Each structure stands twice: as structure tokens, then as C-alpha cells.
Amino acid sequence: GHHILKTKGIDKYSSDDSLKKNIPTKNVPRRSLRSNKGKVPNILRDYVMSIDNTITTPKNYNDIHALLQNEQLKWKEAMQREMESIKKLKVYTPSKVPENKKIIGTRWVYKIKPLKDSKILYKA
């Protein structure tokens, strides 16, 4: 049969066959091509900003000593968890330094990670 299609006030006549061709077979969600890597989602922005205002994130190990005692403890616990993880995963093997060789230096990187229920995780 024939159908009348209304398109912006203009009548168009169409047969059943042409209607079937215009019907999508499945709905495919549109995906954005924009990258949000490293950006805080808008829904968490206020929460993260409030964390940044109340907790001092140390830039290096020595900065921890200038913090309040309870903050020092939380960062030291985070470092302990990281050291236990490194040992468990056997990231390195302790050994003597060969003569005329230098040891590669390391440094701690400290981060605050927001969790559910307004809790936070201290990461080192």
C-alpha cells in the first residue's frame, strides 16, 4: 500500500518497500570521539575540589614531616601498602651494587583518590 509522510509541512507519497528501507535495523549508541583522559568527570568536580582544599598532598617524602600527625600516619600507611605490593609482585630483586655502577634513584608520588560514600584513599 501507499502511505503519506509529513515532512516539514510537505506531503510525500511512499510505498511500503521504501518505508522498510528507511527503518534502522538496530539502534547503535553514538560514541563521542573526544578524549577525557586525566580529566575529572563533572559529577565529581565539586567533590574533588573539596578534597583538595582540606588535604595537603605531599610533593615529596620530606613534605610529609610538615603535616599534622594524623595526616603523616595516613601517608606512611599508604607507602607501607605500596611497599608490600611491590614485594608481593616481586617487582625487584635485592642485590649488591656492582663496582663502578650507580643505583637508579626513585621517588614517591602521592595522590588522593575519591571513593564512594565520601571516603578517600591515600595512594603512594
N, C-alpha and C positions, 0 to 999 in steps of 0.2 A: 504494500500500500504506500500511499504518499502521506507526508507529514508537513505541516507548516512550522518553520522555525522562526522565532522572533529574534532578530539581531539588531540592536540599536534602532528600533523603530522600523526596520526594513523586513518585510516578509520574504522568506525564501522557501522554495518548494524542494523537497528532497525525497528520495526513495529509501526504502528500508535498508538496501545494500550500502548506500553512502553513510547512513547513520551508524551502522555497525563498524565501519572503518574508523570513525572518529571516537569510538569508545575505547578508553585505555584498558588494556588487559590486566594491569596490576598497578597499584599505587607505589611508586618508588619515592621515598623521602628525599627531599632536597638537602644536599650536603654543602656546607659552606667551604669555600676554598681558603678562607682566612686562617692564619695560624695564631693560636693564643698561647704558644709555648712560653712559660715563665711568667704569665700574667695571672693575677688573682681574679677569679670569677667575680662579677659584680655582686652576686649574692653574698660573698664572703668579705667584700672590701671593707665594710664598716667593722666587722669582727677583727680582721687582721690589723686595721688601723688602731683599734683599742688595745690589742696585744702589744703593738709597737710602742705605745705610749706608756705602758705600765711595766714592761720588762726590758732590761738592758741586755742586748745580745753582744757578748764579748767579741772583739775583733781578733784577739789572740789570747793565749794562755795567761799572760800576765794581767790582762784586764779583769780576769775573774777575781783576783785578790782585792780589787777595789769595790766589789759588790757587797751587798748585805749578806750575812751569814747563810740565811736560808736559800738565797739565790746561788751562792757559791756551791752549796751542797747539791742543788739540782743539776748544775752544770757538771760537777765532778761525778755525779751518778751517771749522767749521760756519757761522759768519757769512759767510765768503767764499763758500761754496756757495750760501747763500741769496741773497746779492747777485748772483751770477752767474745764478741762476734768475730773479730779478726783472728783470735786464737782458734775458735771453733771451726772457722772456714779454712784454716791453715793458709792464710794469705802470705805468710813469710816463714822462713826457716832461720832461727837464730844461728849465727856462725861468727867465727873470728874474722876480723878485717884483715885481708892480706896486706903485706907490707907495700908501701908506696901507693896505696889506694885510698880514696876518700869515700866517706859514707854519704849517701844521698840524704839530704835533710827532708824533714816533714813538718807539717804544721796542722793545727787543729782548725776546723771550720765549724762554727756554731750556728744553729738555725732553730727557730721556733716553728713548730708545726701545729696548726689548729686541728683539733679532733672534734668529735661530736659532743654534744651536751656542754658546750662552752669550756671544754678542757683543752689543755695544750700539752705538747710533748717537746721536751728539751732534747735536741739532737746534736751530737758532736761527731 
